[in-house]
Amino acid sequence: MRKINEIVIDCVDPAALSSFWAALLGASRLVRDANWATVAADPVTIAFQRVPEGKQSPKNRLHLDVEDVDLAGATRHAIALGARQLGEPITDATGGMVVMADVEGNEFCLVTD
């Protein structure tokens, strides 16, 4: 049987980006060295690996959805950590979402059901 071991995000500064994600998720992090850091984002590990180039495209091919029962509170918390809000919240009878960017410009969504 195969399973996803971790999700790896290329970045310029693994320590700083893992610090942002650990604080956002309330998770522990491990900085192995200047090139690699991880966040224990149960049930999956998010890894951050240093690459020489910055983000090349404004649009991600893959993004993370972070669930929270309080969308407005989660948005304020993410912004306080250095995230940017990229769009207005969208809500309907089934829940809501808001598109954000982390401290290196990687898109993610805050969602609520």
N, C-alpha and C positions, 0 to 999 in steps of 0.2 A: 504494500500500500504506500502511496506517495501522499505527502501533505506539504503545504506551504510552510517553510521553515521560518522565513521572515520576509518583510517587505523592505527593500533597500532603496533609499533616496539619495541620488547624487547631489552633492552640495559643495559649497566653498569652505564652510566652517562647521564640521561635524559637532564640535563641542557646543557652539552657540545654538545650532539648530536643534540638537537633542535636548538642550536646556529648555528651549521654547516648548517643544512637544511634551517633555516630561511635566512641565508646569501646567500646560493646558490639560493634560490627561490625568494629572495627579498620580503619575507613575514614577517608578525609579529609573535611573539611567546609569549607564556605565560608559565612560570614555576610555577606550583601550589605548589610544594614542592620537596624534594629531590628524590621522587619516580615517579613524573609525570610531563610532560611538553607537550605542543602542539604547532603546527605551523599551521597557517591559510593559507593553500596552496590551495586557491580557485581553483576548486569548492569543495575540500574535505579537511578535517582536518587530519593532520598526528599527532598521539600521540606517545609519547615515555615513556615507563614504565620500571622502574628499576627491574631487575631480578638478583638473586645472582650469576648466572653462566655466563661466557662469551660465545661468539658465539661458538657452538660446531662443526659445519660443515663448510668447506670452501665454500660450495654452498648454496645459498638461495633457498627456495622453492617459494618465491614471491619476485619480485623486482619492483622498480618504474622506469618508463621511464620519463625523464625530457626533454621536447622539447625546442629547442632554434634554431633560424635561423642561428646562427654562431657557428657551431660545434667546430671549433678550439678555438674560444674565450671562449666558455662555458667550454671546457676542461681545458684551462689555468686558468680560474676563479676557477673551482672546485679544481684543484691542489693547487692553492694559499690558499684555505681554509683548506687544509689538506687531500684532497682526493688523492687516488692513481689510476693511469690509469692501467687497467688490460689487455688491448689488444690494438692492432692497430685499428685505425678508419676503418670502412667498409663503402664504399660509392658506390652507383650505380645511375642509372637514376632517381630513385624514392626518394632518400635521403641518409641519412647516420646515423651511430651510433657508439658509442664507449662505451665499458664496463668499469665502474669505481667502486671503493669501497670508502665508506664514512670513517670517522675517526674511526669507530669501526669495519670496515671491511665488512659492509653490501654492497652487490652489487647493483648498479643501472646503468641505461644506459642513456647517453645523446643522444638525437635523433634529427634529422632534416628531414623535408619532402621536 
